[in-house]
Structure formats: structure tokens, C-alpha cells
Amino acid sequence: MLMVLLIGERSRRKLHVAYPPFTYPQNLPKDLSDVVAQGWVLFDMISVYLTLSIYPKCTSYFVNLSKITWLRKPINLRNFYKSADTNGRVCYQDCVSLLQHFGDTRQLRAMDSLYAFLLKYGFHQYVFLQNNMIKGYATGGDLLKARLLFDEMRERNMISWTSMLTYYVNDGQNQMSLWMFYLMCRSGFRPNEFGFAMVLKACKSTNNFIMGQLLHGQVLKSGFIYYSFCNSSILGMYVVSGDANDAHKFFHGIPPGGRSEALWNTLLESYVRTSEAEVAIDSFNQMTQSNISPNSFTYTNLIKLCANMSSFSFGRSIHGQIIKVGLENHGIVGGALVDAYVKFEFLNDAYEVFLCLEEKDNVVWCTLISGFHRIGDAKQGLKCYVEFLKEENKPDPFIFSSAISLCSDLENAFVGTQLHCSFIKYGFLLDSILGTSLINMYSGDGMLYDACRCFNEVRNKNEICFSSIISNLVSHGSDEKAIELFNQMRDSNLTPSSLTLSYIIRACANLYNIKEGKSAHSQFLKTFLGDCASNICIENALIEMYVKCGAVDTANMVLKQMKMKSEFSWTTIISGYSIFGPCEKALEVFNDMCLLSTESVKLSEFTIIAVLQACTKVKSLYKGQQVHGYVIKIGFGSHPFIGSALINIYAATSPDSQNAHLVFSRLKVRDLVSYSSMITVFAQKGESKEALRLFIEFQTEPFFSIDETLLSSCLSACADSEALENGKSVHAIINKFGFEFHIHIVSSMIAMYSKCGGIKDARKLFGEARDHNIVSWTAMISGYAHHGFANEAIKLFDEMKEGGLEPDSVTFIGVLTACSHAGLVNEGWKYFELLRAKHEIEVTISHFACMVDILGRAEQVEQAEALIKKAPFESKVPLWKTLLGACNKHGNVEVGNRVANILVELEPNEPSTYVSMSNIYASASMWENSCNVRIKMKTGNVVKNHGYSWIQVTS
């Protein structure tokens, strides 16, 4: 009999781990005392036979236990009141049953009514009823009223204090629980093992580990250290604190016979937190050898360890052992298996385990649906959600969030909108989790307005919700709105994540808003300065922002302060200096990159292209060749993009196209960019024939395609060589590929037809164009001017101004040329003065040359000479040559002689000066002077260039 009682006591202590503590009440009326005692004895006997695995006896005693009145379902409240009024006494069993029922069903009004009834008859003073009343209010969710009842108690026992501790901890009010523990100790009560366990749990939840260590000492002093409820709580506190040494030391200080399942499971949890697989397996083996049978929590911890370590084989072996012990259908263990297989992305295995579960709660459904979202199988995920609804389950916000994420994968706003409506129908309010999913779904379908509406409806917005809407706004170009919400986020005392901050910096870069960018920079220094993982993402965004805003030196300062520099960091700085200058600085940064970079930072084609662009702008052939040699060394010599950049370098730094063509010919892979670059070089170097030949060769390639740059270069080559037929062929290709209405192409075609003599075709193209810009207007005006249609050119110029377009420098050259060819001196002076009055347009030597030509053609050579003397240029050779040509035309020997002497001093070896002067003398019949000029040319070895002309013939 003594053995049975000891086993019963041990079993009851085990069951206390899972159920709230119950202490046999003292000083009860006899009717209640007998009933409670009877129920407690039956409870003990069930525990004993469960321990001994004598299940038939358990069933027999459970049937007897169910016959006890106060353990049945609660009676009707009205009958209870009627019975009390009739007999003048209260049945305590019914009263306790009612209190439990009202608490479980959260019927707080009925609880208030019952409490008032007990006050009326004076039964509220019994401590047993008061404790149950407190329990009813706490279980019903009104912890404040439970505390008020507790404070009104005249006499409190251990159950009263321990219950309040438990209720506060379960409600998450851990600080209040610690305060209650302090009051309990001050009141003279010594906590039992359950009280210590609860307050240790509160210390663990609040990370108050110093208090936890003090309580550990009190537990030792009180002699509860070997109680499983206490020692598992102490071990759990050390595990959460991250102090693995103290946790393991405490565990091994417990005698092997006193180590419960809870203690072993808590130890395994510590290994799961630190991902120590080998030690966890060793502890698991020790646990089984200690005759402690692993339970569902043990296997759940092992499965979590497999998932954290991404060890699929280990997970398979644990799964096999779970099947062996018959826990594969267990809800918690099966749910952990589903979660592990989802993390391994083996959704078929996860689904098979899911189907075998006896009970499927919302958590495991949500895990499976999230798994399909994880692998991108949205259709199967939505099918799973439909099955969830068919089984008459009620969705929660997490289920909705996972289902809406599937709609984002499908990019199907219609299904997502239906889910949104269903969510509203169920009566849920938008929280941050679901709001974030809806924002991502609507934004993914381009419905940014609906995404913003969802954001505005979210209650208690958190950092993730703000981050979602800000990132989507920036991705869709609503940068100003994103910055506004970012400021609102900071006003709400929410700390932005590194991702949010990088998107805001990107928005500032897009808006060229360096002020807000600097504000974000200061936020970064305040929040993430020591976080290397977050730093590189934000620092790269800062570099890009400063470069876009033109503050390249500031961006370079950020680069120098970076602990980890990436290829993007270096390349952005080099590109910044290449664009904004000085370009020499770009080459210095590139040199630093090659010297200081680690092996993890490798040069890419983008870095090389940025450096080559800097060399192109510096126009240093030597530096370009150095970089070219380095490019060949690192294996990028035949890369098509880099090859195109090298072609541009040699085009800018070499007098001819030979080096550029050599690079082009060595390219193993050629594309549109490389062909376009080479054709452009030929056109710019005056090798029009080679440009057109290469264009014809390009048309035979299987990857032949065209763009605006290529077509413009081909048209320029046709115009320079006056190859009208070739120009028409290019025009046909333009029509074939649909470029005929591109404004830049239209401008190039107008210029080509004008230069090739097809002024009517040029005018037709100009009239048919859908849009015009300053380039197309200028091309047409210049075409009219060169063909002598001065009035038409001036008319177009006035039309352009009336249309709201302001002429540029080239437009003025065209209209001045028209005035020159038509001899319109007054109009020429008018436009020249208009040009000089426009301070935003720089007056060039070409404008002065046009005005000198106008005056010279009108025989106003003295005025032309006076204008040249006033011209603000250091070298005026083109102007003097223009005036000399006018003197030659009109036979003005005096001015011509004066101008020729000036030109001879400036360019003693220029043959055109001597030839013009000789012709002037010959026109004036000054043959001796003309012969002297010819003799001077021979003695000075000045040779006249041979003239040439060519025509295009058809085959």
C-alpha cells in the first residue's frame, strides 16, 4: 500500500508539469470535503495505474471519477439560484462547477452575477471559493478584476499567491508576476516548487537573468532543486540566456536518477539553439540509455535541429525513429516534420506527413501553404488552401497571409482580391502581417493605389509593414511618397531596417535629393554602423546616391570608410569620376582598386568599361594602351562590350581608324554595339566608304539588328560622301524596321537628303514627321540655307520660335548661312545681334565666320575687318581666311594684301593663303606681284594641295 501511495505521489508530480497545480483544500464543510477527497483519491489511483501501464484499471477508475457531481458539466444558473433560495444554503460542488464553466466560456457577466449572489449569502469569505472565483475571472480574460478580488481577500493561502503568479505569466505580464512574487515573500509565504517555476519563467521571458540566478540560489536553499518542475525551469532560463556552460553545468549537477523528460528536453533545446548536432545526438542516446523514454517534445527538438542544420539525411533518420515509436501521427511531432520538409523544399514528403496527421491545426496548414509559396508552386498552394476551407476550418490572419502570398506568385490580383474580401467577411482587422502580404500582392500586380489603401488601413503598423510599402513605392517610381512614409515611420519611433534604408537612399538618388540622402546617411550611422552585414548594402546605396547627385568626392569618402568593399562600390566611384570629372581621379581609384582589393573582389566588364570611358575623356592614348594591356592580361580582351569601349578610346585618341579597326577585327564575338561603334568611327574619321561597306557586311550576320546610333552613323556617312542612292537604301531599312518616326532618325535623314541634293525629299520628310525637336528644325533650316532657299530658311526659323522652341547655337549658324547665300546683310546683322543678346548661348567663331562671310559677299570688307578685330578669340585664322576669300572674289587688293600678310605670319606654310593672294593680284592684272607670290611658294617649299572630285555611278 505504501508503494502505491509513493507511486501515486510521483505520478501526480509528473502530471503537475502539464496541468495547473491543485492543493487539497483545508477547513471545508463536510459535504464538500468528502466529495473533493473522493475525487482526489480516484485521481491518484488513475495516475498510479497509468504509471504501471495497467490501462483496464485506469478505465474503471475514470468511469467512477466521471460520476462525481462537481466534475460534471456545470448546472443551469437559474436552477442553482432557485435551489439556494429554497434551501437557504449553497452547494459548493455546483458553485465550483459554475465558476469553472463561466471562466472557460468567458461569461464574465454571469460570473459577476454569481459573485453578487455569493456576497449576498456571505459565502464569498471562503478561501476555496475565492480562489476559484479569481481563477474564473483570470481564465475569462479579466485579470484586472481577478487582481481586485485577490486584493480584497482577508486570508490568502499558497494557492492564492501561486495562482496570481501563474495568471500574470500566462498573460505575458511578467514584470507584474515578479512584483507579486516580491509581495508574496514579504507576506511571509515561502514559495513552493510551482511558484518558483512560474517566477523563473517570468525571468526567462524578461531576460532578467540576474534575478534568475538569485532565484536559483533560493531554490537550492528551499530544497526544491531536484523537483523536475523547478530544475527544468532553471535549465530553461540558462538556455535562453545563451550561457551554455552554466546550462550544461547545472544539468550535469542533477543526479542521473533525478533527470526528468522535461530536463532532457530542455537540454536538447539548448543544443538546437546552438546547432550542435553531434552533442545533441549524444545527449539523446544518453537519455534513452537512462531509461527515460523520449516524448513528443524530444523528437520535436531533434527535428528542429535537422531543419536548422539543413541536414536532410539526419532528418530522414529521425523520421524513421518517429515512425518506429508510433508518433508519426502526433500533431506536434508531425507538424515539426512538415516544417522540416518544407525548409528542405521536399514538399511531396511534407504533404505525405501532413496527410497522416490525426489532427491538423491552423499552424500545420499554414506551414504547408507557406511551403508551396517557398518553392513557387502557387497553384498547388491555393489547392491546399481550398482543401483547408472544405474541411470547415476557420482561417486566421497567418493562413490568409500565406494564401495571399501565393496570389503574388501567380500575379493574379483577381484571386487575391477575393481572398481580401473573404478576410473582411470573417471580421478580421488588418494587422501588420496580413497588411504586408496584401501590399506586396497589389504592388506586384501594379495596383499601387490599392496597396497604399491597405497600408492606411493597417492597425499598429510595424517596421516590416513600412518596409514593404516603401520598397514597392520606390520600385514603382513613387519616390516622393516613399520618403514621406519614411519620415512618418521615424516619427512613429520605428527603427528602419537596412533594406528600408537602402530603398530610401535609392529614392533620394532618383530624385537627386541630396538633402534627404544625407539625412538617411545620418540614420545609418546612428543605427547600423557596427553591423557589417547591413553596412555593405547601405553603403553601396549611399555611394550610388552621392554619385548621382554629383558629389563624387563625398561618395569616395564613404568608399574609404567601408570595411568591406565590393566590385559595385569601386565601379560606381570610377563611373562617377568618369561622368563628372576629373577623369584622372577615376584612373587613380582604379589603380587603388587593383592594389587594395581582396581576392573576393574581382573586376567585371562594367569596371573595365567605366575605366575605358575615363581614358576616352582624358584623350590619353598612352593610358588607354595601358588599360588595354591590362584588359588582355585578365582575359577580357575579346569581350564585345569592352571591345566597343576600346574602339571608342582609339577613335578619340588616334588620328585615324587603324587602331580601332584592329581591335574590332580581333573580336571573337561581335554584336550590334561593336558594329555600331566601328561604323561610327569610320563616319567620324571621314571614311564613309568603309563605314557603308561595314554596314553592308553587318547585314549578312545572322544577329543583324539596328538601333538609332547605327542608323544615324550610316546616314551621316551617306551625307558626307553625298551617296544619295546608299542613303535611300538606308532609308528603306529604316522603314522596314519601323524607325521612320524616331525623331533623331528623321533629323539625320533630313540632313542626308539636304547634303545629297534632295531638298524636296528632305522637306517631305520634315512635313510627315509626327514630332519635331530642335535638331530636326535645325537640319531643315540648314538644308534650305545650303541650297540657297534663304527665305524658306528664315520662315522656318520664325515658325520654330513661334512654336515655343528656342534656337540653339547650330540653328543660328543655319539661319546666318541662309542670309549669307542670299546677301541679306540687314537680316544677318539682326540674327547676329539676337544671338549675342542670348547669354545662355555661347557665340562661337563659326557665328563670326558666318557674319564675316555675309559682309564679305556684300563687298563690305572694311566692316568685316572691323568685326574680326573685335572678335573675342585668341586664334582668328578661320575669320581672316573667310575675309581673304571675299577680297579674292571682289578684287580688293588693299584689304586682301593686308589680310594675306596677317595669315602668312600666323600660318607661313598654308598654301591656300598664297593661292588666294596670287589670284587677287591676277584679277587686278598685277601679274608681277602674282608671279612673286608663286616664286615665294616654291622657295618656301609650300605645295598646293591637289583638288579632287568624285561622282557616284550605278552598275
Buried (B, 14 or more C-beta within 10 A) or exposed (E): EEEEEEBBEEBBBBBBEEEBBEEEBEEBEEEBBEBBEBBBBBBBBBBBBBEEEEEEBBEBBBEBBEEBEBBEEBBEBEEBBEBBEEEEEBBBBBBBBBBBBBBEEEBBEBBBBBBEBBEEEEBBEBBBBBBBBBBBBBBBEBBEBBBEBBEEBEEBBBBBBBBBBBBBBBBEBBEBBBEBBEEBBEEEBEBBBBBBBBBBBBBBBBBBBEBBBEBBEBBEEBEBBBBBBBBBBBBBBBBBBEBBEBBBEBBEEBEEEEBBBBBBBBBBBBBBBBEBBEBBBEBBEBBEEEEBEBBBBBBBBBBBBBBBBEBBEBBBBBBEEBEEBEBBBBBBBBBBBBBBBBBBEBBEBBBEBBEEBEEBEBBBBBBBBBBBBBBEBBEBBBBBBEBBEEEEBEBBBBBBBBBBBBBBBBEBBEBBBEBBEBBEEEEBEBBBBBBBBBBBBBBBBEBBEBBBEBBEEBEEBBBBBBBBBBBBBBBBEBBEBBBEBBEEBBEEEBEBBBBBBBBBBBBBBBBEBBEBBBBBBEBBEEBBEEEEEBBBBBBBBBBBBBBBBBBBEBBBEBBEEBEEBBBBBBBBBBBBBBBBBBBEBBBBBBEBBEEEBEEEBEBBBBBBBBBBBBBBBBEBBEBBBEBBEBBEEEEBBBBBBBBBBBBBBBBBBBEEBEBBBEBBEEBEEBBBBBBBBBBBBBBBBBBBEBBBBBBEEBEEEEEEEBBBBBBBBBBBBBBBBBBBEBBBBBBEBBEEEEBBEBBBBBBBBBBBBBBBEBBEBBBEBBEEBEEBEBBBBBBBBBBBBBBEBBEBBBBBBEEBBEEEBEBBBBBBBBBBBBBBBBEBBEBBBBBBEBBEEBEEBEBBBBBBBBBBBBBBBBBBBEBBBEBBEEBEEEEBBBBBBBBBBBBBBBBBBEBBBBBBEBBBEBBEEBBBBBBBBBBBBBBBEBEEBBEBBBEBBEEEEBEEEEEEEEEEEEE
